[in-house]
């Protein structure tokens, strides 16, 4: 999957975030960004609802699903830029079952607390794209939802969010 336009846009957003952020807040940004990535993965899963074995009605709000997925793309792309991951990323579906793929993606994301490398970020990004693919998120969906959220993020910077 070619995400070069997303990678280019993320460079600009990351620069703006760094310029506008309190430099004290940037201390340990990688730790905080991994935590944020895990939170976004949870928010995405919460909107997809497939892990909720206790619920009878699991209708997804597609717009919310795409928005949460885009949040994860933002954080993964920031890390990918730092670790020089190529913008063409393979979609990896290790498990056809959403919950199994979700658990696999969580394991990869959690391992980022202990080790950060180009190889691991590539694998994590690839698994995340696979997770999206399992709920029919297309390349166009990813690009459109990313840029929609990117505009919101720029506006938030303008408004001192």
Protein Blocks (a to p, Z undefined) as FASTA:
>chain_A
ZZklmmmmmmmmmmmmmmmpcfklmgoklmmmmmmmmmmmmmmmmmnommmmmbmblcdc
fklmmmmmmmmmmmmmmmmmmnopafbdcdddfbfblklmmmmmmmmmmmmmmoccfklm
mmmmmmmmmmmmmnopafklmmmmmmmmmmmmmmmmmnoZZ
